[in-house]
Structure formats: structure tokens, C-alpha cells
Amino acid sequence: MSVKLRTRNLAKGVKRYYLDIYHNKERSYQFLDIKITPSDTKRSEKKRLAENIRANKELELISLGSSYQPEHLKDLNFNLFAEDFIKNYKYKDIRIVASAVAKFKDATQNKKLKISQITPSVMETYKTYLIHDAKLSGETAHNYFTRFKKVLRNAKIKGYIKSMPTDEIRFKNPNKEDTLRKQVLTPEELQLLANTHCGNSEVKKAFLFCCYTSLGMAEIRKLKWKNIKNNRLETTREKTGGQINNRLNSVAVHLIGERKNSEDFVFDLQIISDNAVNKNLKYWIQRTEIDKHLTFYCARHTFACLLLMNGANLKTVADAMGHSSTKSTLKYLNHVQKLQDNAIDNLPEITF
């Protein structure tokens, strides 16, 4: 194993330092952001800095597979590492990852927290905060915890931590089942909503359409007539990129009305903010006196449960929802099973 400091000649006499690394019979190179110009007056300082980086890299490689952790890795500020991780993160769930990190900062309240100080105890504190104090609903707390582990996993890959401080932590949200119940509408409640005035007719039609198609707010805003062909809905989920190809039943066809040009939006929701949409949903369900929190996620949950209650299998529902596997769909099956169990428990009693 060896780590050697070398320079590479660039244009106009400029030189750049890089590390020539030989480890596990493989050679690799790490270019440093340290350059020297012909007129540079700080050559010796820059060389010392490059040599320190080389020494630290060598120490990292030597310590691999041992319990020893170099001091320069232990002292890294977590907030700085997390900010850099988010800055370079390229996947679609970046907003959730950023929110998970923000909640972690709220839970720990320590701007000087080092990566080496993130222990299982700290992660237990974070978990408790997400469940009880962060004012999150449904599976959001669990999703934040899962996304935060991506940051920790990256820190482990880069050698800043030796093991995941979440390995022994089991995350179970005590509010999960009750929250899902609050977000699923029954056929009777759907009918009541259809018969009740909503302050914005486009919001009303769009929400009910989502209850029959699995779309969410992001998809319904962008839905164009070119996405509807021969009474079939063909689009992708904004959040995951999953494909949706669902047949439109008579209710969904009635809600969209007369066909327009292929580039026209199906629902006129482009100039109304998310906040205004949610206010319309809030006052609409208040008029029905239904004790549930109405959102476009509620529409997706309702669609999945209605399919299951009408005999669809788990794979069919997963495909209709745009899920990549049935894992995300299991919560709906569990909810429907619970409804069935409750219905059986409430069958009338007879005497003998």
C-alpha cells in the first residue's frame, strides 16, 4: 500500500497536486484542489498542505478494517458534511433528504456536532423527536429516518464512521395505523363529498378524479389531454418516476368532461397555490362534518383501498399506484384487513 504526492503539469506552467494511490493491488488517483503558478509566493505552504492531505489519506487506508479512527475524521463537523452531501445529491428524493437533515438539526440543537458523536443514543433521540415532537403525520417520520440513514451511510463509505449508529434501532410509528384510517375515504364519504359544495369546482373535480386514478397533487397539476387516450390514463409519478397506466371508469370520465386539445391541461389548477388548494379541501370537508384530514394523498390512499376492497390483488394495486414493488402497498392491505376484522366483530349477536 502506498500514497504518493505528485504534480501534474497544466497550461501556462501551472502545476496541480494529486495523490497516486496503490491499495489492494489497485491504483487510483485523487486530484487535489491545490495549484501552483510560476509566480506563486506560497509554494511551500501549499506543498505542506498537500503533504498533510497525503498523510491523512495514508492513515485512512492503514486504519481500514481496524477499530482505529484517525483524529481528522473524528473532528469533522456533521452539519458541514450534511450540507455538502445534499449539495451533491442527485436523486429525486433530495427534498425529503434535506428535510430529514433539518429535522435532525432541530432534534439535536448542536451546530458543533461531530460525525463521531452521532451515537445510537443520538439516533434514538432523533427517532423520538420525529414521532412525538416534529408534528409529522402518517409515514413521514419513518421516511425521514430512512432518508437520514443515507447521509450516515455515505459517511461510513468515506470512513468518517466505522459502523451505522442505527443498526440496532427499530422504527415503529405508533400513529401509523390511525393516521392511515384518517386518510382513507369510504364510498359513503365519497358520495357525501360529491353532493357537498366546494369553494373551487376545479379542486373538487380534480380531487374526486384522483380518488379514481391514484394521481397526487404534482401529477394532477401537470395532467394534459395527451395523457388520456381511449379512456386510459398514461403518465408518470413526479415523486418516483413510476409508470401509471390506468383505465378510467365512468365516474372519472364524467369528471374530466369534454375532450380538449392535447396540450391543454385537464384541470385548471395552474394559477392556484398549494396553500389555496388545501384551504378549499379543508372547508369542503368541514361542510360534510366528516372527521378526516383531506389532502391529495388522501385521494391516493382512497384509490388503493377501494381497489383492494373490490377484489384487486396486491400486485394489481401496486401497478395502478405506480409502485415499483408491493412493499409500499402492504399498508393498504393491512388497513383493509383491519376494516374487515372490525366488520366481523360488529356482526349482530344472537341468543340460543
PAVEX-558892 format. One record per residue (C-alpha): residue in three letters; x negated, y negated, z negated. Coordinates in steps of 0.05 Angstrom, whole numbers. Layout:
<r:ALA | u:X | v:Y | w:Z> $
...
// end
This chain:
<r:MET | u:0 | v:0 | w:0> $
<r:SER | u:-26 | v:-69 | w:17> $
<r:VAL | u:-2 | v:-141 | w:24> $
<r:LYS | u:-49 | v:-187 | w:61> $
<r:LEU | u:-44 | v:-261 | w:74> $
<r:ARG | u:-54 | v:-281 | w:146> $
<r:THR | u:-43 | v:-341 | w:191> $
<r:ARG | u:-11 | v:-346 | w:259> $
<r:ASN | u:-31 | v:-399 | w:310> $
<r:LEU | u:25 | v:-443 | w:334> $
<r:ALA | u:26 | v:-501 | w:384> $
<r:LYS | u:-17 | v:-563 | w:375> $
<r:GLY | u:-65 | v:-530 | w:327> $
<r:VAL | u:-12 | v:-515 | w:275> $
<r:LYS | u:-20 | v:-452 | w:234> $
<r:ARG | u:33 | v:-414 | w:195> $
<r:TYR | u:21 | v:-366 | w:137> $
<r:TYR | u:52 | v:-297 | w:137> $
<r:LEU | u:47 | v:-233 | w:98> $
<r:ASP | u:22 | v:-169 | w:131> $
<r:ILE | u:56 | v:-114 | w:90> $
<r:TYR | u:39 | v:-40 | w:93> $
<r:HIS | u:83 | v:3 | w:48> $
<r:ASN | u:108 | v:75 | w:51> $
<r:LYS | u:69 | v:85 | w:116> $
<r:GLU | u:108 | v:28 | w:149> $
<r:ARG | u:83 | v:-41 | w:170> $
<r:SER | u:125 | v:-104 | w:166> $
<r:TYR | u:115 | v:-179 | w:167> $
<r:GLN | u:143 | v:-234 | w:124> $
<r:PHE | u:134 | v:-305 | w:153> $
<r:LEU | u:128 | v:-360 | w:101> $
<r:ASP | u:154 | v:-430 | w:108> $
<r:ILE | u:84 | v:-457 | w:97> $
<r:LYS | u:49 | v:-491 | w:156> $
<r:ILE | u:-18 | v:-526 | w:162> $
<r:THR | u:-31 | v:-581 | w:213> $
<r:PRO | u:-101 | v:-603 | w:237> $
<r:SER | u:-95 | v:-667 | w:197> $
<r:ASP | u:-65 | v:-634 | w:135> $
<r:THR | u:-94 | v:-662 | w:70> $
<r:LYS | u:-62 | v:-609 | w:25> $
<r:ARG | u:-92 | v:-546 | w:56> $
<r:SER | u:-120 | v:-519 | w:-9> $
<r:GLU | u:-54 | v:-529 | w:-47> $
<r:LYS | u:-14 | v:-495 | w:8> $
<r:LYS | u:-63 | v:-437 | w:11> $
<r:ARG | u:-57 | v:-427 | w:-65> $
<r:LEU | u:19 | v:-427 | w:-58> $
<r:ALA | u:17 | v:-376 | w:-2> $
<r:GLU | u:-31 | v:-333 | w:-43> $
<r:ASN | u:16 | v:-335 | w:-103> $
<r:ILE | u:73 | v:-311 | w:-59> $
<r:ARG | u:28 | v:-255 | w:-33> $
<r:ALA | u:10 | v:-234 | w:-104> $
<r:ASN | u:83 | v:-234 | w:-126> $
<r:LYS | u:103 | v:-192 | w:-65> $
<r:GLU | u:48 | v:-142 | w:-81> $
<r:LEU | u:72 | v:-138 | w:-153> $
<r:GLU | u:144 | v:-126 | w:-130> $
<r:LEU | u:122 | v:-67 | w:-87> $
<r:ILE | u:79 | v:-37 | w:-141> $
<r:SER | u:136 | v:-41 | w:-192> $
<r:LEU | u:186 | v:-6 | w:-146> $
<r:GLY | u:210 | v:59 | w:-177> $
<r:SER | u:189 | v:38 | w:-247> $
<r:SER | u:225 | v:3 | w:-304> $
<r:TYR | u:177 | v:-56 | w:-300> $
<r:GLN | u:204 | v:-121 | w:-271> $
<r:PRO | u:158 | v:-178 | w:-252> $
<r:GLU | u:168 | v:-243 | w:-291> $
<r:HIS | u:180 | v:-285 | w:-228> $
<r:LEU | u:241 | v:-241 | w:-212> $
<r:LYS | u:268 | v:-244 | w:-283> $
<r:ASP | u:266 | v:-320 | w:-284> $
<r:LEU | u:308 | v:-331 | w:-221> $
<r:ASN | u:369 | v:-375 | w:-234> $
<r:PHE | u:432 | v:-338 | w:-217> $
<r:ASN | u:471 | v:-399 | w:-192> $
<r:LEU | u:416 | v:-416 | w:-142> $
<r:PHE | u:414 | v:-344 | w:-118> $
<r:ALA | u:490 | v:-341 | w:-111> $
<r:GLU | u:493 | v:-407 | w:-72> $
<r:ASP | u:440 | v:-380 | w:-24> $
<r:PHE | u:478 | v:-314 | w:-17> $
<r:ILE | u:543 | v:-350 | w:1> $
<r:LYS | u:507 | v:-396 | w:49> $
<r:ASN | u:480 | v:-337 | w:89> $
<r:TYR | u:542 | v:-292 | w:81> $
<r:LYS | u:572 | v:-275 | w:150> $
<r:TYR | u:635 | v:-235 | w:135> $
<r:LYS | u:708 | v:-256 | w:137> $
<r:ASP | u:719 | v:-250 | w:62> $
<r:ILE | u:670 | v:-307 | w:48> $
<r:ARG | u:724 | v:-350 | w:14> $
<r:ILE | u:741 | v:-293 | w:-34> $
<r:VAL | u:667 | v:-282 | w:-50> $
<r:ALA | u:657 | v:-357 | w:-62> $
<r:SER | u:719 | v:-359 | w:-107> $
<r:ALA | u:694 | v:-298 | w:-146> $
<r:VAL | u:628 | v:-333 | w:-159> $
<r:ALA | u:664 | v:-396 | w:-180> $
<r:LYS | u:706 | v:-356 | w:-230> $
<r:PHE | u:642 | v:-323 | w:-256> $
<r:LYS | u:613 | v:-393 | w:-270> $
<r:ASP | u:678 | v:-412 | w:-306> $
<r:ALA | u:674 | v:-349 | w:-348> $
<r:THR | u:600 | v:-355 | w:-368> $
<r:GLN | u:594 | v:-431 | w:-373> $
<r:ASN | u:518 | v:-427 | w:-366> $
<r:LYS | u:484 | v:-465 | w:-310> $
<r:LYS | u:416 | v:-438 | w:-331> $
<r:LEU | u:437 | v:-365 | w:-330> $
<r:LYS | u:382 | v:-320 | w:-302> $
<r:ILE | u:397 | v:-258 | w:-259> $
<r:SER | u:361 | v:-215 | w:-311> $
<r:GLN | u:412 | v:-240 | w:-363> $
<r:ILE | u:472 | v:-211 | w:-327> $
<r:THR | u:483 | v:-151 | w:-371> $
<r:PRO | u:542 | v:-103 | w:-376> $
<r:SER | u:566 | v:-145 | w:-435> $
<r:VAL | u:567 | v:-207 | w:-390> $
<r:MET | u:606 | v:-170 | w:-337> $
<r:GLU | u:656 | v:-145 | w:-389> $
<r:THR | u:667 | v:-218 | w:-408> $
<r:TYR | u:677 | v:-235 | w:-334> $
<r:LYS | u:727 | v:-179 | w:-326> $
<r:THR | u:767 | v:-200 | w:-387> $
<r:TYR | u:767 | v:-272 | w:-363> $
<r:LEU | u:794 | v:-252 | w:-294> $
<r:ILE | u:851 | v:-211 | w:-324> $
<r:HIS | u:873 | v:-255 | w:-381> $
<r:ASP | u:848 | v:-327 | w:-372> $
<r:ALA | u:837 | v:-342 | w:-298> $
<r:LYS | u:912 | v:-347 | w:-282> $
<r:LEU | u:907 | v:-296 | w:-225> $
<r:SER | u:965 | v:-253 | w:-201> $
<r:GLY | u:971 | v:-184 | w:-172> $
<r:GLU | u:906 | v:-152 | w:-150> $
<r:THR | u:869 | v:-217 | w:-143> $
<r:ALA | u:830 | v:-206 | w:-207> $
<r:HIS | u:807 | v:-137 | w:-184> $
<r:ASN | u:789 | v:-165 | w:-115> $
<r:TYR | u:746 | v:-220 | w:-145> $
<r:PHE | u:709 | v:-170 | w:-189> $
<r:THR | u:697 | v:-125 | w:-129> $
<r:ARG | u:672 | v:-182 | w:-86> $
<r:PHE | u:626 | v:-207 | w:-141> $
<r:LYS | u:592 | v:-139 | w:-141> $
<r:LYS | u:569 | v:-154 | w:-70> $
<r:VAL | u:527 | v:-211 | w:-98> $
<r:LEU | u:498 | v:-165 | w:-152> $
<r:ARG | u:484 | v:-110 | w:-101> $
<r:ASN | u:445 | v:-159 | w:-58> $
<r:ALA | u:405 | v:-180 | w:-119> $
<r:LYS | u:389 | v:-107 | w:-132> $
<r:ILE | u:367 | v:-95 | w:-60> $
<r:LYS | u:320 | v:-155 | w:-65> $
<r:GLY | u:291 | v:-129 | w:-130> $
<r:TYR | u:319 | v:-182 | w:-177> $
<r:ILE | u:355 | v:-130 | w:-219> $
<r:LYS | u:338 | v:-57 | w:-229> $
<r:SER | u:409 | v:-30 | w:-236> $
<r:MET | u:480 | v:-53 | w:-228> $
<r:PRO | u:509 | v:-81 | w:-294> $
<r:THR | u:578 | v:-58 | w:-271> $
<r:ASP | u:563 | v:16 | w:-264> $
<r:GLU | u:598 | v:35 | w:-329> $
<r:ILE | u:654 | v:-15 | w:-325> $
<r:ARG | u:724 | v:9 | w:-304> $
<r:PHE | u:771 | v:-45 | w:-280> $
<r:LYS | u:844 | v:-34 | w:-294> $
<r:ASN | u:891 | v:-94 | w:-287> $
<r:PRO | u:947 | v:-86 | w:-338> $
<r:ASN | u:991 | v:-134 | w:-299> $
<r:LYS | u:985 | v:-100 | w:-232> $
<r:GLU | u:1048 | v:-58 | w:-231> $
<r:ASP | u:1093 | v:-112 | w:-260> $
<r:THR | u:1065 | v:-163 | w:-211> $
<r:LEU | u:1080 | v:-119 | w:-151> $
<r:ARG | u:1151 | v:-109 | w:-175> $
<r:LYS | u:1159 | v:-184 | w:-177> $
<r:GLN | u:1135 | v:-189 | w:-105> $
<r:VAL | u:1180 | v:-137 | w:-72> $
<r:LEU | u:1250 | v:-156 | w:-49> $
<r:THR | u:1306 | v:-105 | w:-48> $
<r:PRO | u:1354 | v:-101 | w:12> $
<r:GLU | u:1407 | v:-134 | w:-30> $
<r:GLU | u:1360 | v:-192 | w:-47> $
<r:LEU | u:1341 | v:-200 | w:26> $
<r:GLN | u:1414 | v:-206 | w:44> $
<r:LEU | u:1424 | v:-257 | w:-11> $
<r:LEU | u:1366 | v:-299 | w:15> $
<r:ALA | u:1394 | v:-295 | w:86> $
<r:ASN | u:1460 | v:-323 | w:60> $
<r:THR | u:1428 | v:-379 | w:20> $
<r:HIS | u:1408 | v:-448 | w:45> $
<r:CYS | u:1334 | v:-463 | w:52> $
<r:GLY | u:1308 | v:-535 | w:59> $
<r:ASN | u:1269 | v:-516 | w:122> $
<r:SER | u:1303 | v:-469 | w:171> $
<r:GLU | u:1237 | v:-452 | w:205> $
<r:VAL | u:1207 | v:-430 | w:139> $
<r:LYS | u:1269 | v:-388 | w:125> $
<r:LYS | u:1267 | v:-353 | w:193> $
<r:ALA | u:1192 | v:-343 | w:191> $
<r:PHE | u:1194 | v:-312 | w:121> $
<r:LEU | u:1250 | v:-264 | w:138> $
<r:PHE | u:1214 | v:-246 | w:202> $
<r:CYS | u:1152 | v:-228 | w:161> $
<r:CYS | u:1195 | v:-182 | w:118> $
<r:TYR | u:1208 | v:-141 | w:181> $
<r:THR | u:1139 | v:-145 | w:213> $
<r:SER | u:1083 | v:-146 | w:160> $
<r:LEU | u:1056 | v:-214 | w:180> $
<r:GLY | u:1029 | v:-263 | w:129> $
<r:MET | u:1024 | v:-339 | w:129> $
<r:ALA | u:959 | v:-342 | w:170> $
<r:GLU | u:988 | v:-297 | w:225> $
<r:ILE | u:1057 | v:-328 | w:228> $
<r:ARG | u:1029 | v:-398 | w:238> $
<r:LYS | u:989 | v:-376 | w:299> $
<r:LEU | u:1041 | v:-329 | w:328> $
<r:LYS | u:1055 | v:-344 | w:401> $
<r:TRP | u:1105 | v:-314 | w:450> $
<r:LYS | u:1048 | v:-279 | w:487> $
<r:ASN | u:1041 | v:-236 | w:425> $
<r:ILE | u:1112 | v:-209 | w:435> $
<r:LYS | u:1122 | v:-162 | w:494> $
<r:ASN | u:1183 | v:-118 | w:506> $
<r:ASN | u:1206 | v:-127 | w:435> $
<r:ARG | u:1138 | v:-106 | w:407> $
<r:LEU | u:1093 | v:-149 | w:364> $
<r:GLU | u:1019 | v:-145 | w:383> $
<r:THR | u:970 | v:-186 | w:342> $
<r:THR | u:912 | v:-181 | w:291> $
<r:ARG | u:908 | v:-196 | w:217> $
<r:GLU | u:869 | v:-260 | w:203> $
<r:LYS | u:840 | v:-233 | w:139> $
<r:THR | u:812 | v:-167 | w:163> $
<r:GLY | u:819 | v:-166 | w:239> $
<r:GLY | u:862 | v:-104 | w:234> $
<r:GLN | u:907 | v:-90 | w:294> $
<r:ILE | u:983 | v:-97 | w:287> $
<r:ASN | u:1028 | v:-65 | w:340> $
<r:ASN | u:1099 | v:-60 | w:312> $
<r:ARG | u:1166 | v:-52 | w:344> $
<r:LEU | u:1215 | v:-109 | w:330> $
<r:ASN | u:1282 | v:-85 | w:305> $
<r:SER | u:1347 | v:-122 | w:319> $
<r:VAL | u:1341 | v:-167 | w:258> $
<r:ALA | u:1271 | v:-190 | w:278> $
<r:VAL | u:1293 | v:-202 | w:350> $
<r:HIS | u:1352 | v:-243 | w:326> $
<r:LEU | u:1307 | v:-286 | w:281> $
<r:ILE | u:1260 | v:-308 | w:337> $
<r:GLY | u:1317 | v:-326 | w:384> $
<r:GLU | u:1309 | v:-343 | w:458> $
<r:ARG | u:1242 | v:-330 | w:490> $
<r:LYS | u:1197 | v:-389 | w:509> $
<r:ASN | u:1132 | v:-399 | w:547> $
<r:SER | u:1076 | v:-350 | w:529> $
<r:GLU | u:1031 | v:-405 | w:498> $
<r:ASP | u:1088 | v:-434 | w:456> $
<r:PHE | u:1089 | v:-420 | w:382> $
<r:VAL | u:1145 | v:-374 | w:359> $
<r:PHE | u:1157 | v:-414 | w:296> $
<r:ASP | u:1148 | v:-489 | w:289> $
<r:LEU | u:1104 | v:-489 | w:227> $
<r:GLN | u:1041 | v:-524 | w:252> $
<r:ILE | u:1054 | v:-592 | w:221> $
<r:ILE | u:1078 | v:-569 | w:153> $
<r:SER | u:1026 | v:-556 | w:99> $
<r:ASP | u:1019 | v:-492 | w:58> $
<r:ASN | u:1040 | v:-532 | w:-3> $
<r:ALA | u:1104 | v:-555 | w:31> $
<r:VAL | u:1119 | v:-484 | w:54> $
<r:ASN | u:1111 | v:-457 | w:-17> $
<r:LYS | u:1156 | v:-512 | w:-44> $
<r:ASN | u:1210 | v:-492 | w:5> $
<r:LEU | u:1203 | v:-419 | w:-15> $
<r:LYS | u:1206 | v:-439 | w:-89> $
<r:TYR | u:1270 | v:-479 | w:-84> $
<r:TRP | u:1302 | v:-429 | w:-37> $
<r:ILE | u:1295 | v:-370 | w:-85> $
<r:GLN | u:1316 | v:-414 | w:-143> $
<r:ARG | u:1383 | v:-424 | w:-109> $
<r:THR | u:1393 | v:-349 | w:-106> $
<r:GLU | u:1375 | v:-341 | w:-181> $
<r:ILE | u:1330 | v:-282 | w:-162> $
<r:ASP | u:1276 | v:-277 | w:-215> $
<r:LYS | u:1217 | v:-266 | w:-168> $
<r:HIS | u:1158 | v:-306 | w:-142> $
<r:LEU | u:1168 | v:-317 | w:-68> $
<r:THR | u:1107 | v:-321 | w:-23> $
<r:PHE | u:1089 | v:-295 | w:46> $
<r:TYR | u:1051 | v:-240 | w:11> $
<r:CYS | u:1118 | v:-221 | w:-19> $
<r:ALA | u:1143 | v:-212 | w:52> $
<r:ARG | u:1087 | v:-164 | w:69> $
<r:HIS | u:1098 | v:-124 | w:5> $
<r:THR | u:1172 | v:-120 | w:20> $
<r:PHE | u:1160 | v:-94 | w:91> $
<r:ALA | u:1114 | v:-38 | w:66> $
<r:CYS | u:1162 | v:-16 | w:11> $
<r:LEU | u:1223 | v:-18 | w:57> $
<r:LEU | u:1187 | v:28 | w:107> $
<r:LEU | u:1170 | v:77 | w:52> $
<r:MET | u:1240 | v:76 | w:23> $
<r:ASN | u:1266 | v:92 | w:92> $
<r:GLY | u:1223 | v:154 | w:101> $
<r:ALA | u:1159 | v:129 | w:134> $
<r:ASN | u:1096 | v:167 | w:114> $
<r:LEU | u:1034 | v:133 | w:85> $
<r:LYS | u:994 | v:133 | w:150> $
<r:THR | u:1051 | v:101 | w:188> $
<r:VAL | u:1057 | v:46 | w:137> $
<r:ALA | u:982 | v:34 | w:136> $
<r:ASP | u:981 | v:26 | w:212> $
<r:ALA | u:1042 | v:-20 | w:210> $
<r:MET | u:1008 | v:-63 | w:157> $
<r:GLY | u:942 | v:-67 | w:195> $
<r:HIS | u:904 | v:-30 | w:140> $
<r:SER | u:841 | v:7 | w:161> $
<r:SER | u:858 | v:65 | w:114> $
<r:THR | u:914 | v:89 | w:69> $
<r:LYS | u:875 | v:68 | w:7> $
<r:SER | u:905 | v:-2 | w:7> $
<r:THR | u:974 | v:26 | w:20> $
<r:LEU | u:976 | v:73 | w:-40> $
<r:LYS | u:1000 | v:17 | w:-87> $
<r:TYR | u:1065 | v:12 | w:-47> $
<r:LEU | u:1076 | v:88 | w:-50> $
<r:ASN | u:1066 | v:85 | w:-126> $
<r:HIS | u:1116 | v:28 | w:-131> $
<r:VAL | u:1168 | v:64 | w:-91> $
<r:GLN | u:1158 | v:128 | w:-131> $
<r:LYS | u:1168 | v:87 | w:-195> $
<r:LEU | u:1233 | v:59 | w:-167> $
<r:GLN | u:1256 | v:130 | w:-151> $
<r:ASP | u:1239 | v:154 | w:-221> $
<r:ASN | u:1277 | v:96 | w:-252> $
<r:ALA | u:1337 | v:110 | w:-209> $
<r:ILE | u:1337 | v:183 | w:-231> $
<r:ASP | u:1331 | v:162 | w:-304> $
<r:ASN | u:1392 | v:118 | w:-296> $
<r:LEU | u:1438 | v:172 | w:-266> $
<r:PRO | u:1504 | v:175 | w:-305> $
<r:GLU | u:1506 | v:222 | w:-364> $
<r:ILE | u:1559 | v:276 | w:-371> $
<r:THR | u:1581 | v:316 | w:-430> $
<r:PHE | u:1591 | v:391 | w:-434> $
// end
